[in-house]
Amino acid sequence: MVETCVVVGAGVAAFGFVNTIREAGYQGRVVLVGAESVLPYERPPLSKQYLTGRKDEDALLFQPVSFYEERNIELRLGTPVEEIDLQRRVVRSADGNELSFDMLVLATGATPNRLPVPGAELAGIFTLRSLEDARALRAALAAAERVVVVGGGFIGCEVAASARTLGKQVALVETLPVLLGRALGVEIGSAITRVHERQGVALYLGRRVVGIEGRERAERVVLDDGTTLPCDLVVVGIGVRPVLPAVVGDLRFDDGVVVDATCATNVDGVWAAGDVARWWHPRIERFLRVEHYDNALAQGAAVAKAVAGQPEPYDAVPSFWSDQYDLTIQQYGYPVEWDEVVVRGDLDEPAFTAFYLKDGRVYGAVIVRWPREMRPARRLVEQLAQVDRTLLADPSVDLRQLLA
């Protein structure tokens, strides 16, 4: 009897899996079950090139349908999964159909957080996660002049940059004193904050939204200090949370599906990858859940090898990039609390490399407009290098000289 592997989810991690599973030697049946009706696609351009009209939907697809046919990957798209029964080993979709599995890959991703304030149910309030979200937002932006973005993380900053590029009036509300403060810290976040100020974004930092007003649509955003921001639409980017259908059985879940270093869950024959997975990182010996494209793609591929009988510890260095105006922000490193930031270059321009240190070791790096330093910076992070801070901060010192 042919073994069946079911993949729940059709995002980046799922594509990483199906892109690798046949090359890894797996001969069983593979069924990809996705809630969206579209083929697996890239999400990063949704807040950037797609929103500004520089990329159309066909260009977002990872591969055409023939790719899946050639690899004998069954597609069940537009099929939301309602329940996973780990005891009976079946997946039940919203239409009541059941699909049995021998192996199961959970690649269900994450869902955006909603604003818990009065008026949050009004029309004209958007989140941005899926292609459907992006379609709706792009259409609304075409008719809008005044845009309020709630949240100064990567999605909020990218949407603000795209809206300004389209010539819209943009106000951005963030509870922290700088943009990207959670991810990059105050010093580097301040540099990105200045970029948005210079581009004409009206910033309301250290402020919180307490309500949204309007008769049928969002017309005003009310802040905690009484400020009222008139708007034609609101975009909410205040983080995401891992999402999973109802599960029958003892699956360990704690801010994500908990998996070991090979991405295997506590249930035999069940793995998780991407935004929904919280895995044990053997290099830094702690659990991580990373919400980035590169990680989802690579982790999906790692799970494919495990399903094919070649499990290996997944110890990749998380990486991320963000395009805002003419800036590309490249980030490498582990999401741990740092105790020191060492900067080489010019934060005001901005053109720099910043290193995040903990206990004297390089745990992370952010590169802006210094592409030549991307590779050696990444290697310093991979090595958790201990480097003389004076040399690290000196832009005349070639980073390659500091590698072990």
matplotlib code that plots the C-alpha trace (Angstrom):
import matplotlib.pyplot as plt

x = [0.0, 1.3, 2.2, 0.4, 1.9, -0.5, 0.7, -1.7, -1.1, 0.0, 2.3, 6.1, 6.9, 4.6, 6.3, 9.7, 8.6, 7.1, 10.0, 12.4, 10.4, 10.9, 14.6, 14.9, 13.8, 10.3, 8.1, 4.8, 1.7, 1.9, -1.2, -1.0, -4.2, -4.5, -7.3, -6.6, -7.6, -4.4, -1.2, 1.6, 3.0, 5.5, 4.2, 7.0, 6.1, 2.5, 3.4, 5.8, 5.9, 2.4, 0.9, 2.5, 1.6, 5.1, 4.4, 1.3, -0.2, 1.3, 4.7, 4.1, 3.6, 6.5, 5.8, 3.0, 0.6, 2.8, 5.5, 3.3, 1.9, 5.4, 6.3, 3.0, 2.0, -1.8, -3.3, -6.4, -6.6, -9.5, -10.0, -9.8, -9.0, -11.3, -10.0, -6.9, -7.5, -4.2, -5.8, -7.6, -4.9, -7.3, -7.6, -11.2, -11.9, -14.7, -16.8, -16.8, -14.4, -11.8, -8.2, -6.2, -2.5, 0.5, 2.8, 1.6, 3.3, 1.8, 2.6, -0.4, 1.4, 0.1, -2.8, -2.8, -3.7, -6.8, -7.2, -9.1, -10.8, -14.3, -14.9, -12.5, -15.3, -15.9, -15.3, -12.1, -9.9, -7.3, -4.7, -2.2, -1.3, -2.8, -3.1, -6.8, -5.9, -3.5, -6.0, -8.5, -5.9, -4.5, -8.0, -8.8, -5.5, -6.3, -9.3, -7.8, -5.9, -5.4, -4.0, -3.5, -1.1, -1.3, 1.9, 5.5, 6.9, 8.1, 4.7, 3.5, 6.7, 6.6, 2.9, 3.6, 6.5, 4.4, 1.5, 3.9, 5.4, 1.9, 1.6, -0.8, -0.9, 0.3, 0.1, 1.7, 0.9, 3.3, 3.3, 7.1, 9.2, 10.8, 9.9, 11.1, 12.0, 11.1, 13.2, 16.1, 16.3, 16.2, 19.5, 18.9, 15.1, 15.8, 17.7, 14.8, 12.4, 14.3, 14.0, 10.2, 10.1, 12.1, 9.7, 6.8, 5.2, 3.4, 4.6, 2.7, 5.2, 4.5, 0.8, -1.9, -5.1, -8.2, -10.9, -11.9, -14.9, -17.2, -20.8, -20.3, -16.6, -13.5, -13.3, -11.2, -8.6, -8.6, -5.4, -4.9, -4.0, -7.2, -5.6, -7.9, -6.5, -8.9, -8.6, -9.9, -8.6, -6.7, -4.0, -3.4, 0.0, 0.4, 1.9, 0.6, -0.1, 0.4, -2.7, -3.8, -7.1, -8.8, -6.7, -7.8, -4.9, -2.0, -0.1, 2.3, 1.5, 3.1, 3.2, 3.4, 3.6, 6.6, 9.1, 12.6, 15.7, 14.6, 11.2, 9.4, 6.5, 5.8, 3.4, 5.1, 5.1, 4.0, 6.2, 5.8, 7.5, 7.4, 5.6, 3.6, 6.7, 8.5, 11.7, 14.7, 17.7, 20.7, 23.3, 21.9, 20.1, 16.7, 13.3, 12.6, 9.6, 10.6, 8.1, 10.3, 10.2, 13.7, 13.2, 9.9, 11.3, 14.4, 12.5, 10.0, 12.9, 14.4, 11.1, 11.0, 14.3, 13.1, 9.9, 12.1, 14.1, 17.0, 16.3, 19.0, 19.2, 17.8, 20.2, 19.9, 20.7, 17.4, 17.5, 15.1, 15.0, 12.7, 12.4, 11.3, 11.6, 15.1, 16.4, 16.9, 17.3, 19.0, 18.9, 20.7, 20.7, 19.0, 16.0, 17.7, 18.0, 21.3, 23.3, 25.3, 25.1, 28.2, 27.7, 30.1, 29.1, 26.6, 23.3, 22.0, 22.6, 21.8, 24.5, 25.8, 26.3, 25.2, 26.1, 24.1, 26.2, 25.3, 28.0, 30.6, 29.4, 27.9, 24.3, 22.9, 23.6, 21.7, 23.0, 21.7, 23.3, 26.5, 25.9, 29.6, 29.4, 26.4, 28.4, 31.1, 28.6, 26.5, 29.5, 30.3, 26.8, 27.1, 30.3, 28.8, 32.2, 34.0, 35.6, 37.5, 34.8, 37.2, 37.9, 34.3, 33.2, 36.0, 34.6, 38.2, 38.7, 37.6, 35.2, 36.7, 39.9, 37.8, 36.5, 37.8]
y = [0.0, 3.5, 5.7, 9.1, 12.4, 15.2, 18.8, 21.2, 24.7, 26.0, 28.9, 29.3, 26.4, 24.1, 25.0, 24.5, 21.0, 20.0, 21.6, 19.2, 16.0, 14.2, 15.1, 13.7, 10.4, 10.1, 7.8, 8.1, 10.0, 13.7, 15.8, 19.6, 21.0, 24.8, 27.2, 29.7, 28.8, 30.1, 28.1, 28.7, 32.2, 34.6, 36.8, 39.4, 41.4, 41.8, 44.8, 46.2, 45.6, 44.1, 46.9, 49.6, 47.9, 46.9, 43.2, 41.3, 38.2, 35.7, 36.9, 36.0, 32.3, 30.0, 27.6, 26.9, 24.0, 21.8, 21.8, 20.0, 17.6, 16.6, 15.8, 14.0, 16.4, 16.4, 19.9, 20.5, 24.3, 26.3, 23.6, 24.9, 22.3, 22.3, 19.4, 17.2, 13.9, 12.5, 9.4, 8.3, 10.0, 11.9, 15.5, 16.8, 19.8, 22.3, 20.5, 17.4, 15.4, 13.3, 12.5, 9.8, 10.2, 8.2, 11.3, 14.8, 18.2, 21.2, 24.3, 26.4, 29.7, 32.5, 35.0, 38.8, 40.2, 42.4, 45.7, 45.2, 48.6, 50.0, 50.5, 47.8, 46.0, 49.0, 48.6, 50.2, 48.5, 46.1, 43.6, 42.2, 38.6, 36.9, 37.7, 38.3, 40.9, 42.5, 42.6, 44.4, 46.8, 47.7, 48.4, 50.6, 52.5, 53.5, 55.5, 56.7, 59.9, 59.6, 56.4, 55.5, 52.6, 51.1, 49.4, 50.3, 46.8, 45.6, 45.2, 48.6, 50.3, 48.6, 49.5, 53.1, 53.3, 51.8, 54.2, 57.2, 55.9, 56.0, 59.7, 59.1, 61.0, 58.6, 58.7, 55.9, 55.1, 53.0, 52.4, 52.4, 55.6, 54.4, 52.3, 48.7, 49.0, 45.4, 43.9, 46.3, 48.2, 52.0, 53.0, 51.3, 51.9, 55.6, 55.5, 53.9, 56.3, 59.3, 57.7, 57.7, 61.2, 62.5, 60.8, 62.7, 60.1, 61.7, 59.7, 59.3, 57.4, 56.3, 56.5, 53.9, 53.6, 53.6, 53.6, 54.0, 56.1, 56.4, 55.8, 52.8, 53.0, 54.0, 57.8, 58.7, 57.0, 58.1, 58.0, 57.7, 61.4, 62.5, 63.1, 62.3, 61.2, 61.5, 58.6, 57.0, 53.6, 52.0, 49.2, 47.3, 45.6, 44.7, 41.2, 37.7, 34.6, 31.0, 29.4, 25.7, 23.9, 22.0, 19.1, 15.8, 14.2, 15.2, 17.6, 19.9, 23.6, 26.5, 29.7, 27.4, 23.7, 22.6, 20.4, 19.1, 20.0, 17.9, 19.7, 16.5, 16.9, 14.8, 12.7, 10.0, 10.9, 14.5, 17.5, 21.3, 24.0, 27.8, 30.4, 27.8, 25.8, 26.5, 24.4, 23.6, 25.4, 23.2, 26.0, 28.3, 25.7, 27.4, 27.2, 29.7, 30.6, 32.7, 34.5, 35.0, 33.9, 32.5, 30.4, 29.0, 28.0, 26.3, 24.7, 23.2, 21.7, 20.3, 18.6, 17.1, 15.4, 14.1, 12.7, 11.0, 9.3, 11.7, 13.8, 16.3, 19.0, 22.3, 24.9, 27.7, 31.3, 33.2, 35.9, 38.6, 41.5, 44.5, 47.0, 50.5, 53.3, 52.8, 51.0, 47.3, 46.3, 42.9, 41.2, 38.0, 36.5, 34.9, 36.6, 36.8, 39.8, 41.6, 43.7, 45.8, 47.2, 48.0, 50.2, 50.7, 53.3, 56.2, 55.9, 59.2, 58.6, 55.7, 53.3, 50.9, 47.5, 47.0, 44.0, 42.8, 41.3, 39.2, 38.3, 39.5, 37.2, 38.3, 37.1, 39.3, 41.8, 44.4, 45.7, 48.8, 50.0, 48.0, 44.9, 44.0, 43.2, 40.9, 37.6, 38.2, 39.6, 36.5, 34.3, 36.2, 35.5, 31.8, 31.6, 33.5, 35.2, 37.0, 40.1, 43.1, 45.8, 48.5, 46.5, 45.6, 49.3, 50.4, 50.6, 50.6, 47.1, 44.3, 42.1, 39.0, 39.6, 39.1, 35.7, 32.7]
z = [0.0, -1.0, 2.0, 2.0, 3.2, 3.7, 3.9, 5.6, 4.3, 0.9, 1.8, 1.7, 4.1, 2.1, -1.1, 0.4, 1.3, -2.1, -3.9, -2.1, -1.3, -4.6, -4.9, -1.4, -2.7, -1.2, -3.4, -1.5, -2.3, -1.5, -1.0, -0.5, 1.1, 1.1, 2.2, -0.5, -4.1, -5.6, -6.2, -3.6, -4.0, -2.5, 0.2, 0.7, -2.5, -1.3, 0.8, -1.7, -5.4, -5.7, -3.6, -5.8, -9.0, -10.0, -9.9, -11.0, -9.6, -12.1, -11.1, -7.5, -8.1, -7.2, -10.0, -12.6, -12.1, -14.4, -11.8, -9.3, -12.0, -13.0, -9.4, -8.8, -6.1, -5.6, -5.0, -3.0, -3.0, -1.8, 0.9, 4.4, 7.0, 9.9, 12.1, 12.3, 14.1, 15.1, 16.7, 13.5, 11.4, 9.2, 8.1, 7.8, 5.5, 6.0, 3.5, 5.6, 3.4, 5.1, 3.9, 5.7, 6.2, 7.3, 7.5, 8.2, 7.7, 9.5, 7.5, 8.5, 9.1, 11.1, 11.1, 11.8, 15.1, 15.1, 16.9, 20.1, 20.1, 19.4, 15.7, 14.6, 12.7, 10.4, 6.7, 5.3, 7.9, 6.4, 7.5, 5.0, 5.0, 2.0, -1.7, -1.1, 1.5, -0.9, -3.7, -1.5, -0.1, -3.5, -4.8, -1.8, -2.0, -5.6, -4.4, -1.1, -0.2, 3.6, 5.0, 8.6, 9.4, 12.9, 13.9, 13.2, 12.6, 9.2, 7.6, 8.9, 7.6, 4.2, 3.7, 4.8, 2.3, -0.5, 0.2, 0.2, -3.1, -4.5, -3.3, -0.4, 2.8, 5.5, 9.2, 11.2, 14.8, 16.9, 20.7, 20.9, 20.6, 17.4, 14.3, 14.2, 17.9, 18.8, 16.0, 15.7, 19.0, 19.7, 18.0, 14.6, 14.8, 15.1, 11.9, 10.0, 11.8, 10.3, 6.8, 7.1, 8.5, 5.5, 3.1, 4.7, 6.9, 9.8, 12.8, 16.1, 18.3, 21.8, 21.0, 21.1, 19.1, 21.4, 18.8, 15.2, 14.2, 11.2, 10.1, 7.9, 7.1, 9.0, 8.9, 12.0, 14.2, 17.8, 19.8, 23.6, 23.9, 22.2, 18.8, 15.9, 12.5, 9.6, 7.1, 4.0, 5.1, 7.9, 7.7, 10.9, 11.3, 14.9, 14.6, 13.9, 15.9, 14.8, 13.5, 13.6, 12.9, 15.8, 16.8, 18.2, 20.0, 22.2, 20.0, 22.0, 21.3, 23.0, 21.0, 18.0, 17.3, 19.5, 17.5, 18.1, 16.2, 13.2, 13.2, 14.4, 16.9, 19.9, 17.6, 15.4, 11.7, 12.3, 11.5, 11.5, 9.5, 9.0, 11.0, 13.0, 14.2, 17.4, 17.1, 19.3, 17.7, 18.5, 17.9, 20.6, 22.6, 22.9, 21.2, 18.4, 16.3, 13.3, 11.1, 8.0, 4.4, 4.3, 7.4, 6.2, 2.8, 4.3, 7.1, 4.7, 2.7, 5.9, 6.8, 3.3, 4.0, 7.3, 5.8, 3.2, 6.0, 6.2, 9.3, 10.2, 12.9, 11.5, 12.7, 10.1, 11.0, 10.6, 8.0, 6.7, 4.4, 4.0, 1.2, 2.2, -0.4, -1.9, 1.2, 1.6, 5.2, 5.5, 8.9, 10.0, 13.5, 16.4, 18.1, 21.5, 23.8, 23.1, 25.6, 23.1, 19.6, 17.6, 14.5, 11.6, 9.1, 9.0, 10.8, 9.5, 5.8, 6.4, 5.2, 7.9, 9.4, 13.0, 15.1, 18.0, 20.8, 23.8, 26.3, 23.9, 21.0, 17.7, 17.7, 14.9, 12.2, 10.2, 6.9, 5.1, 1.8, 2.5, 0.4, 0.4, 4.1, 3.9, 3.5, 6.1, 8.6, 8.2, 8.8, 12.0, 13.2, 12.2, 14.2, 17.2, 16.9, 19.7, 18.1, 19.3, 19.4, 18.2, 15.1, 14.6, 14.7, 12.3, 8.7, 7.3, 8.7, 6.3, 8.1, 6.5, 8.6, 11.7, 10.7, 12.6]

ax = plt.figure().add_subplot(projection="3d")
ax.plot(x, y, z, "-o")
ax.set_aspect("equal")
plt.show()
